[in-house]
Amino acid sequence: ELQVGSVYLFKRNADGSWPEHETGIIRPTDCDNDRGFGSSLAIEGNYLLIGNYKTNSGRVYLYTFQDNEWKKQFLFQDPTPSAPYNLFGYVLAISGSTAAISNLNEGV
């Protein structure tokens, strides 16, 4: 069995309390056995970025909340895949129509 990581989602109840159990789970369908999925997260409204910076070339997944479920919309891939473990996606941010994705060990 692959051990790649998961993202557990919790949605606050109408009374302001939090549920005891998750309201959703996102698991990757295209990761190798490196346990990096969910290592970084950023959410704004109906958009969720999920980082997997432990892969050899790093990946960031964009999910959108549609029809009462989170659906994968896009995959950002490391623009410098020849530099292994450069931590693409280690830090994520999203605001409006802009996603910011770090690439910490990229050479100059």
N, C-alpha and C positions, 0 to 999 in steps of 0.2 A: 504494500500500500504506500502510495506517495505521501510524503509529509511536506506540503508546500505552503501551508498557512491559510487562514480564513479571516474574514471580516464579519464580526457580529454587530448587528444593528439593533438599537433600542429606540422606540418612539414613546415619548412622554404621553401619559394618559390625559384625558380631558380635564381631570381634577388636579393635574400638576404632578401627580406621583409617577414614578418610573415602574415599568413592569418587572417582575421577577425573572422573566425569561425573554430571550431575544425575540424581536418581531421579524427578523430576517437574517439570513446568512449568505454571504457572497464567497464563493470558492472559485479559484481559477480553473480554466479548462485547458490551458496551454502552457503550463509551467513545468520545468523539470524538478527534480527532487532536491531543491536547494533551500527550502523553508523561508523564502523571502517575501511572499505575497502578503501584503498588509503591513509591511515594515514602515510605511509612512502613509498618512492620510490627510486629505483636505476636503472639506465639504462646504458648499454654499447652495442654499435652496435645494433645487432638484438635481444638482451636479455633485458627483463624488469622484475624486481622484484617489487611486490606490496605487502605491508604489511597490515595486519589487526590485529593490536596488541590489540584492545579493546575487542576482543572475550575472553571468559573465559580461553581459552588455547592458544590463538594466532595462526596465520597462516601467511604464506608467499607464494604467488603465483608466479610461474615463467612462463612468457609468452615469446614466440619467434615470430619474424616477418617472416612469410612464405606466399608465394602466395599473396602478397600485403595485408595481414591482420595479426593482432596479435592473436595468438592462445595459449590457456592455455596448458602448457606442464607438469607441475609438481606442487604439493602442498607440501610445507614443513610444518610439524606440530610441535607444541611445544613438546620437548622431556620430559618435566616435567609438564604434564597437571594437576597433582594433586595440584599444587600451582596456584590458580586462580589469574588472573590479574598480572602475572609476566612480562608482557610487551615483550613477545617473538615477535620479528620483529619490535621493536620500531626504531632501526637504521639498515639500510641495506647498503651493498656495493657489487659490482660485478666487477670482473676483470678477463678476460680470462675465464678459466674453474673453477674459485673459487667464491663462494657466501659466504659472511660473514653476519650472522644474530645475532643481540644482543638478550639477554635474561636478562634484567636488574634486575629483582627482584628475580632471582633464588636463593634459599637458598644454603648454603654451608654445 
